[in-house]
Amino acid sequence: MKRIIAFAGSNSKNSINKHLAIYASSLVDGVAIEILDLNDFDLPLYGIDLEKENGIPEDAHKFLNLIKASDGIILSLAEHNGAYSTAFKNLFDWMSRIEGKTFMGKPMLLMATSPGGRGGASVLQIAQDRFPRHDANIVAVFSLPNFGANFSEGKIVNSELDAELKSKVEKFQAAL
Ligand SMILES: Cc1cc2nc3c(=O)[nH]c(=O)nc-3n(C[C@H](O)[C@H](O)[C@H](O)COP(=O)(O)O)c2cc1C
């Protein structure tokens, strides 16, 4: 059985991006799903001096190994001031010090959601530009605007947006 990992680029306990990642993963048929949470990975703020003194934290290796062992990645990025959340960027920075090909060519469904109307469009743009330089294989991109109005009780309640996500999940599934 194929294995996928799903996670949010957020350390919020009630992350809306985690809710979206969980929902999207539930739409993938016949795979083992592992939901990851950045809070479970103990990573100090990246700094070159810290790296020289202490090396790379075990949990950065652990996360990278989860990517390596997976057949696909569902990632929903929180947008903070038009970019990655600090928690995600920190993880990304640490992992990139171990392996430049951080995403290892695994099929990726890349998403973002936010409470506002742009649905994380800026962070999605940044990620679409950058991730392929780290061997990301982005097979579909989905943005959910106005999370509060469009998502309820674990699913997307706007039928057009739900249909859009489902067609993108199909693409992701076909690439696994
Ligand atoms: C420091 C900070 C900056 C933010 N900047 C943006 C932004 O640039 N664009 C946006 O759509 N939302 C922004 N937000 C709102 C986030 O989209 C919102 O907090 C969302 O819940 C984050 O996703 P999460 O719940 O998965 O962590 C910001 C929130 C914080 C705390």
PDBQT file of the ligand as one rigid body, heavy atoms in Angstrom, charges set to zero:
ROOT
HETATM    1  C1  LIG A 201       2.019  37.160  11.947  1.00  0.00    +0.000 C 
HETATM    2  C2  LIG A 201       0.859  36.851  11.056  1.00  0.00    +0.000 A 
HETATM    3  C3  LIG A 201       0.877  37.288   9.754  1.00  0.00    +0.000 A 
HETATM    4  C4  LIG A 201      -0.175  36.989   8.896  1.00  0.00    +0.000 A 
HETATM    5  N1  LIG A 201      -0.090  37.369   7.602  1.00  0.00    +0.000 NA
HETATM    6  C5  LIG A 201      -1.039  36.956   6.724  1.00  0.00    +0.000 A 
HETATM    7  C6  LIG A 201      -0.891  37.207   5.330  1.00  0.00    +0.000 A 
HETATM    8  O1  LIG A 201       0.077  37.771   4.876  1.00  0.00    +0.000 OA
HETATM    9  N2  LIG A 201      -1.858  36.767   4.497  1.00  0.00    +0.000 N 
HETATM   10  C7  LIG A 201      -2.961  36.073   4.968  1.00  0.00    +0.000 A 
HETATM   11  O2  LIG A 201      -3.799  35.676   4.166  1.00  0.00    +0.000 OA
HETATM   12  N3  LIG A 201      -3.124  35.827   6.276  1.00  0.00    +0.000 NA
HETATM   13  C8  LIG A 201      -2.197  36.236   7.167  1.00  0.00    +0.000 A 
HETATM   14  N4  LIG A 201      -2.323  35.952   8.502  1.00  0.00    +0.000 N 
HETATM   15  C9  LIG A 201      -3.512  35.241   8.957  1.00  0.00    +0.000 C 
HETATM   16  C10 LIG A 201      -3.303  33.739   8.779  1.00  0.00    +0.000 C 
HETATM   17  O3  LIG A 201      -3.670  33.374   7.479  1.00  0.00    +0.000 OA
HETATM   18  C11 LIG A 201      -4.168  33.009   9.806  1.00  0.00    +0.000 C 
HETATM   19  O4  LIG A 201      -3.630  33.242  11.098  1.00  0.00    +0.000 OA
HETATM   20  C12 LIG A 201      -4.250  31.524   9.521  1.00  0.00    +0.000 C 
HETATM   21  O5  LIG A 201      -5.097  30.938  10.514  1.00  0.00    +0.000 OA
HETATM   22  C13 LIG A 201      -2.898  30.875   9.526  1.00  0.00    +0.000 C 
HETATM   23  O6  LIG A 201      -3.014  29.525   9.205  1.00  0.00    +0.000 OA
HETATM   24  P1  LIG A 201      -2.965  28.375  10.317  1.00  0.00    +0.000 P 
HETATM   25  O7  LIG A 201      -4.238  28.476  11.109  1.00  0.00    +0.000 OA
HETATM   26  O8  LIG A 201      -2.895  27.124   9.517  1.00  0.00    +0.000 OA
HETATM   27  O9  LIG A 201      -1.761  28.622  11.175  1.00  0.00    +0.000 OA
HETATM   28  C14 LIG A 201      -1.294  36.264   9.379  1.00  0.00    +0.000 A 
HETATM   29  C15 LIG A 201      -1.305  35.833  10.710  1.00  0.00    +0.000 A 
HETATM   30  C16 LIG A 201      -0.248  36.117  11.541  1.00  0.00    +0.000 A 
HETATM   31  C17 LIG A 201      -0.276  35.620  12.973  1.00  0.00    +0.000 C 
ENDROOT
TORSDOF 0
